Amino acid sequence: MRLWTLLHDGKTTKSMPKAAVLRSFVMNHAIHHRAQLGMYLRLNDVAVPSIYGPSADENPFA
């Protein structure tokens, strides 16, 4: 739970625990790009694969 600090011109801009940095910056960024890829596939009429369980493009009764 050591603190991570973002500096700008030597002044503290943001300070938070390293675990929070990992969750908020890294994980949210990966989730954002996964959503972008899903939209890109849908706009090009490609079925979106399941990521966390079935997607809306899969028929659960087939």
C-alpha positions as CSV (number, residue, x, y, z in Angstrom):
1,M,0.0,0.0,0.0
2,R,2.9,2.3,-0.7
3,L,1.9,5.6,-2.2
4,W,2.5,6.5,-5.8
5,T,2.8,10.1,-6.7
6,L,2.3,11.9,-10.0
7,L,4.4,15.0,-10.3
8,H,4.2,18.0,-12.6
9,D,7.0,20.5,-12.5
10,G,8.1,19.0,-9.2
11,K,4.7,19.6,-7.6
12,T,2.4,16.7,-6.5
13,T,-0.6,16.4,-8.8
14,K,-2.0,13.2,-7.5
15,S,-1.0,10.7,-4.8
16,M,-2.7,7.4,-4.2
17,P,-1.8,3.8,-3.2
18,K,-0.1,1.7,-5.9
19,A,-3.0,-0.8,-5.9
20,A,-5.4,2.0,-6.7
21,V,-3.2,3.2,-9.5
22,L,-3.2,-0.3,-11.0
23,R,-6.9,-0.6,-10.7
24,S,-7.9,2.9,-11.9
25,F,-5.4,3.5,-14.7
26,V,-4.3,0.2,-16.0
27,M,-7.4,-1.9,-15.6
28,N,-9.8,0.8,-16.7
29,H,-7.7,1.5,-19.8
30,A,-7.7,-2.1,-20.8
31,I,-11.5,-2.3,-20.3
32,H,-11.9,0.9,-22.4
33,H,-10.0,-0.7,-25.3
34,R,-12.0,-3.9,-25.0
35,A,-15.2,-1.9,-25.4
36,Q,-13.7,-0.1,-28.4
37,L,-12.9,-3.4,-30.1
38,G,-16.4,-4.7,-29.4
39,M,-18.0,-1.6,-31.1
40,Y,-15.6,-1.9,-34.0
41,L,-16.6,-5.5,-34.6
42,R,-20.3,-4.7,-34.3
43,L,-20.0,-1.8,-36.8
44,N,-18.3,-4.2,-39.3
45,D,-21.0,-6.9,-38.8
46,V,-18.7,-9.3,-37.0
47,A,-20.0,-11.3,-34.1
48,V,-18.5,-10.2,-30.8
49,P,-16.9,-13.1,-29.0
50,S,-17.8,-13.8,-25.4
51,I,-15.5,-12.3,-22.9
52,Y,-17.2,-12.8,-19.5
53,G,-19.9,-15.2,-20.5
54,P,-22.1,-15.2,-23.6
55,S,-22.4,-12.1,-25.6
56,A,-25.6,-10.7,-27.2
57,D,-24.4,-12.1,-30.6
58,E,-24.6,-15.7,-29.3
59,N,-27.8,-17.7,-29.3
60,P,-28.0,-19.5,-25.9
61,F,-30.7,-21.9,-27.3
62,A,-28.8,-23.1,-30.3
